[in-house]
Amino acid sequence: MFEGYMNYYAKRSVNELDERDIRAYLQHLVQQGKSDSYLNQAVNAIKFYYEGGQRNA
């Protein structure tokens, strides 16, 4: 899930992205017709990263 987010913004550092970028990515997933379950997993993967999960990566 998080890999898709990183690939979507491949030309930018993930640490320079902000809430607007996250929302834009999630909107992109909605437009692709992803399920609610998929969106929930994407949100949680992104949230995990920004809440400190990157230290475990």
FENUR-V823953 format. One record per helix or strand of 3 or more residues. SS is the DSSP state (A for helix, B for strand). FROM is the first residue (numbers start at 1). TO is the last residue. If there is no record, write none. Layout:
SS | FROM | TO
SS | FROM | TO
//
This chain:
A | 2 | 8
A | 14 | 16
A | 19 | 31
A | 36 | 50
A | 53 | 56
//
